[in-house]
Amino acid sequence: AGSTLGGRVGPDGKLTPQDRVLRDRMSEDDVLIVSVGGNDFGRWPGVIHMAALVLQDSTKILTGQASGLQHFVTLFRDGMAEYIGKLMSKRKPKKVIFSMQYYLREAPGGGHFFDKVLRYANYDKHPDRLQAVIERLFIDAITKIKLNGTSVHFVPMYHTLDGTNADDYLPDRVHLSEEGGRKMAQTLSQEIAG
């Protein structure tokens, strides 16, 4: 089980023990890679907002007109900037890379827990809707994050892992296989070197 951005920001937000280690040990020579999405889409209370959002037409989502989209735009744009600010409160890394959520596997799996969640979210019939949310959030929220004193880069991981190659994913449709992990690592390695 992972944590959420929502649990780290705002008046009640707290850094996790892992966050505090990172904050305390980060150096000016480091590259900080931030994975965006995932748990904030699928865990309470985000799952309720996401369920309402993915019931809407993908065209409304892609044009930024979908009801409920602003909740996630604010969370990811402002919340992420606040969170990274906390991590960089002692030292700033030379580069911060925001890696946006990849698309989940489109083909249904074998009855795993996530199959049920994705079916409930209508992903089996309309993967384009959740994919539109991910893309819109990348455009409206993630690429709008500004951090002082470090180089900021943005990676739309959904270009690398687009949900169509089942070999990139474990049977649960959400987690990456060894091949999918290799593709992600290759994409991030290029961004680190670039």
Residue, then its C-alpha position, 0 to 999 in steps of 0.5 A: a500500500g502506498s501513500t497519497l499526495g493529499g496526505r502530505v500537503g495542506p494543514d494536516g499534511k505530513l511527510t512520511p519517514q521516507d520523505r524526511v530521509l530524502r529531504d535530509r540527505m538530498s544533495e545539489d548533485d542529485v536528480l529527484i524523480v517524482s512519480v505523479g498519479g497512481n494512489d491519488f487516483g485509486r485511493w480514498p477520497g480520490v477514488i470518489h472524485m475519479a469515479a465521477l470524472v471518468l463517467q463523463d465523455s473524454t472530449k469534455i475531459l480533454t477540453g478541460q470542461a469536465s466536472g470534477l477535473q479542477h479538484f485534481v488539477t489543484l491537487f497535482r499543481d498546487g499540492m505537488a509544488e507544496y510537497i516538493g517544496k517541503l522535500m527541498s527545504k534543506r537543499k535543492p537537487k540539480k534537477v527535478i523530473f515529474s513523471m506522469q502516470y502511465y496508462l493502465r493496461e486496457a485488456p481485462g486481466g484475470g479477476h484481480f482486485f484492480d480488474k474490479v476497480l477498473r471495471y467500476a471505473n468503466y475502463d474496460k469499455h472506455p479506457d479513453r476517459l481515464q487516459a484523457v484525465i491523465e493527459r489533461l492533468f499532465i497538461d493543466a497541472i504538472t507542466k505548470i509546476k514551477l520550482n525556484g533554484t532547480s531545473v524542472h523537467f516533465v515526462p508523460m510516461y503514458h507515451t512510453l506505456d500506453g496500455t496497449n501492450a499487455d506484456d508491459y504489465l502484470p496480470d493485475r493491469v496496474h503494475l508493470s512487468e519486468e519489460g514495462g519496468r525496463k521501458m520506464a527505466q530507459t525513458l527516465s534514464q534518457e531524461i536524467a542524462g538529457 
